[in-house]
Amino acid sequence: MEQRLYGNTGMKVSVLGFGGAEIGFKGASPGEVERLLGSALDAGLNVIDTAECYGTSEELIGQTVSHRRSEYYLFTKCGHASGLEYPDWEPKLLEESIDRSLRRLRTDYVDVIHLHSCSEELLRQGDVIDVLIRAKEKGKTRFIGYSGDHRAALYAVECGAFDSLETSVNIADQEAVTLTIPKAAERGMGVTAKRPIANAAWVTGRKPESEYAQPYWERLQQLKYDFLDEPDSVGTALRFTLSVPDVHTAIVGTHRPERWKENAALLAAGSLPDPRYEAIRARWRETAGTDWIGLQ
């Protein structure tokens, strides 16, 4: 699988990463996760991304692949209490959350800890960033990052504190293509694309039941891309995201082992041809409303 240098971190990351939300929220069994992640690692995937608030995701990852820790880069997030007795974003909460993540993941360190969609106001106060800096100094993480979108993500990039940006970018969410990603690249930050296939909001032909995917459905009704009815529409969408300049890896979630192989196969054709990529960008510029900001 193709690898890209993750900014100035020195990490060479696979272009397709594993997003751990679904295994935690959809009740995947340890056996399923072991098959899923085992086959992914065997095929060359080397990025696993999770978070403190993804249900049992961290525990499942730790239980099933911690013995292969040297084979992958491990990203997690902090910010939500998720069972700890502190308000979200309290510095003490962040400290305890980081330690809990390490225990769950059965590791002494992660490669990146991202602040999880923290507001610009809290970022500007500085104490949440200080917690991550201390965690880095103590060896609990090699690098620190911000996961989020819009103005908060812009501040996170411009403040100079972070090594990594994880942000929403896909065919229905392109604000970051011009707002934050170029600036992150100028600063040598690694860039991870989350929600890289727009939650596949169009594939059933009807409005998704999940409120998480509905904004993308609404946008796509207006964008009317000509490829959405093609058999390989999901592949085109994923290839678009990975064709965005300075995106290094795209994290795709699944709880089914067979889906991982399907996702990997979608990338066999490589980046989108320039004319098709530019047509998708042009359609976005023509159609996107001023309120089509990056989604958390």
N, C-alpha and C positions, 0 to 999 in steps of 0.2 A: 504494500500500500504506500502511496506517495506520502512523503514527510516534508514538513516545512519548518524552518527555523523560527521559533516562537520569540519574536522580537530580539531583545538583547539578553535574554535569559540563558541562552546556550542550549535550551531544550529543543530537540528535533521531534516535533509532534506529528502524529498521523493526521491526515486531513479529515478523517472521520473519527470522532470521539464518541464515547458512550455517555449518554445522559441518564442519571440514576433515578429520576423522579418516578417513572412508571413502575419500576420494580417495587418501590416503597409504597406507592399508593394503591396498586392493583393486586396486592397480596401474592406476589410471586413467591414460590417456594425456594428454599435453599438449593434444591436439586436443579430447578429451572435456571436459577441465576448462575450456578456453577457451570452448567452447559452453555449458557448464553455467553458469559464472560470468558470462559475457557476457550471456546471456539473463536471469539473475537480476538483474544490475545494471540492465539495460535496463528491467526490470519494477518497479524501485523498491527492491529489497533493498539495504541499505547497511551490513550488519554481516557481516564474515567473521571467524570464530573458528578458530584452529588451535593447535598446540602443537609444542614441540621434539621430542616423542616420537611424532608421528603419521607415521612413515615419511617419505615424500617430499612430504608435504603442503605444508610451507612453500616448498619449491623450486617446486612446481607452481603455487602461488598467485603467487609472484614472477615466474615465467616467463610466466604467461598474463594477469595483470591489473595488474601493477605500473604499466603505462602509464596506467591509469585510477585511480591512487592517490587522487586528490582526490574520487572518487565514493563511497568507502566508509570505514567505520571498521574498523580492523584490530586484532584482539585476538590475542595469543599467550600462551604459558605457559612457565614455566621451572621446573626442579627436578630433572629426570631427566637423567642424563649422556648417554644416547643417542649413544654413540660418543666422547664426550670422556673424557679420562683422569683423571677425578676422581670421588670418591664422590658419589652423589646428595646434594643439599642443601649441599654445601660452598660457602661464599661465592665462592671462586674459580671453581667450576663455574658458579654462577649468572651471574657476570659474563661468562664466556666464552660461555655459552649464549645470553645476550641478544644479544651481538655477532654470534654465528653466525646467530641468527634474523633479525636485520636484513639480513645479507648474503644469506641465502636468500630473504627476502621482497623484496629489491631496493628497500629503503626506508631513509630516514634515521631514521625513528621509527615506533613503533606507537602506537595510541591507548590501549590498556590492555595491561599485562603482568600476568598473574595468577600468583601462586605456585601450583604445581600439586599440590594435595592434600597439602600439608605438614602434618605432625603438630602437635598443640597444643604438645607439648613443645618442638619446634624453634621454633615461633612465639614462645613465651615467652622463649626465649634472646635473641631480638631481632636477631641478626646477619643472618638471611635477609631480614628486613624492611628492614634498613639497606641491603642491596645494591639493592633496588628503589627505595628513596628516593633513593639516589645516581644511579641510572639516570634517574629522573625529573628530578633537578636538572641532569643533563647533557643533557637533551632527547631521550633515547633513547625515552622514553615520555611521553605526556601525563598518564596516570593509572596508578595501581597497584591491584591487586586480589588477591583470594584465590579460588581455585577448589577447592571441597570441600564437606564435609557434616558434620553431627553436631556434636560438641563443639568440634572444631577450628574449624569455620566460625563457631560462636558466639563463640569467643574472638577470631577475626579481625574479626568485626563489632564486638565490644565494645571492642577495644583502641584503636580510633580511627585506625589508621594507613592504612586502605584506602579507596579511592574506589568500589570495585566488588566485588560478590559474584557469583560464578558457582556455582550449586548445583543439585543434582538435585531436580526437582519435576515430578510427573506423577500420573496416576490411581493408580499403585501405589507412590508414593514421596512422601508428603505431610508428613513431619516438618518440613521447612523452612517450610511454610505458617504455622506458629505459632512455631517455635523461633528462626528467624533472619531471615526476610524482613521481618516487622514492625519488628524492631530495626534492620535495614539501612535501611529507609525512614525511620525516625526520625532517622538520621544522614545522610540525604541521599545514600545510596549507590545507584549503579545496580545493577540486579538482572537477571542473565541466567539463564534456565532451561536447564539441560542435560538431556539424555535426556528431552525433553518429551513423547514419545509412548511412554515406557516400553519402548523398543526394539521396539515393535509385537510384544511377546512372545506375544500371543494369536492373531495373525491366521491362522496355519497350522492352528490347532486341536490342535497337539501341542507337546510340550516342545521348546524351541529347542535346537539343538546347541551354540550358543555359551554358554559358562559365564557370559559377561557379562550375558546376558538371562535366564538361568534363575531368579534370585531373583525377578524380576518375574513370571514365569510362575507360580511357586509362590504368590506373594501373590495373584495374580488368581484362582487356583483357589479361594481362600477368599473373596475379595471378591465374586465372582459378580455383577458389574455387569450389569444387564439390557440395556445397549446393546451389549455386546461382540459379539453376533450380528448387529447391524444392518450394512447395507452401508457406512454412513458412520461406523463405529466409530472409525477412526483420526482422522477429522475431529473427532469429539466429544472424543476424548482431547486433541488439540492445542488445541482451543478451551477445554477445561477449564483447561489449564495457563496459557493467556493470559488467563483470567478470574480467576486468583489475584491479589488486590490487590497492587499494587506490583511485579509482574513486568513488566519493560519489553520484553524480547525473548526469544524462544525459538530456540535454535540446533538446526537439523535437518540431519543429514548425509545425503548421497547421492553416488554416483559416476555416476549416470545423468542426463543432461540432461533427459529427459522427466519424471523424478521431481520435479525442482524445480517444474515447472509444476503437477503434481498437488498438491504440498504447498501452493503458493500458493492453489490453488483451494479447498482445505479451509477456508480462513479467510474465504471469501466471505460466510458467514452471520454473521460477527461473533462476539462473546462468547456464551457459553452463557446461556440464560435462567436467571434466578436460581433457580427451583425445581429445575432439573436440576443446576445447580452445587451447590446445598445438599444435594441427595440424594446426590451423589458424596462430598461431605465427610462427611455423616452416616454413610454406609456405611463409610467409612474409620475414623471414630471408634469405631464399633461393633465393628469386626473387627480392626483393626491390633494386633499383638502389641507388647509393650514392646521387643522386639528388632528391630522394623521400622524401623531407623534409616536415615538417608539413605545411599545407596550412592555410592561414589566413581566 
